[in-house]
Amino acid sequence: MLRRNVLILQVSALGDFVLKWPLILALGRIHPQSRIIVVTHASKGALAEAALHVESADIEEGWHVVFSDAGKPPPERTAKLLEGAHAIYNFISSDDSTLNALAPHAQLALARCLLVAGQAHESDTRANGRGPLTYREPGRTTSDA
């Protein structure tokens, strides 16, 4: 299967989402043949589509399975997007076990903890030079990295 999707999973507030826009644009330049898909709330997804010229998927439509222990298979659209992903940037959960099981072929960039005690926003963490991403190669868990 040809894997062309780059998924960006995020549910943060609007201001924190806007801080991710340079990353989203950079991913589009790094992967010019890939579909950049922002998985977020519908209103922020529509904004990203208009401002950044990317695609979006509504996180309220079946993505909860990715972050639960229920063991249920994801809905068809969610499963297709995961199966077609060669890279996933996860800004939602530090537990990637279910995501790893659903997309073991994808490189996963996991945002461990964007907020540090005493700081209220992602911008505070970024301003203090703390890098938010941990990478996992396909077939490995982030604890192996």
Buried (B, 14 or more C-beta within 10 A) or exposed (E): EEBBBBBBBBBBEEEBBBBBBEBBBEBBEEBEEBBBBBBBBEEBBEBBEEEBEBBBBBBEEBBBBBBEEEEEEBEEEBBEBBBBBBBBBBBBBEEBEBBBEBBEEBBBBBBEEBBEEEBEBBBBBBEEEBEBBBEBEBEBBBEEE
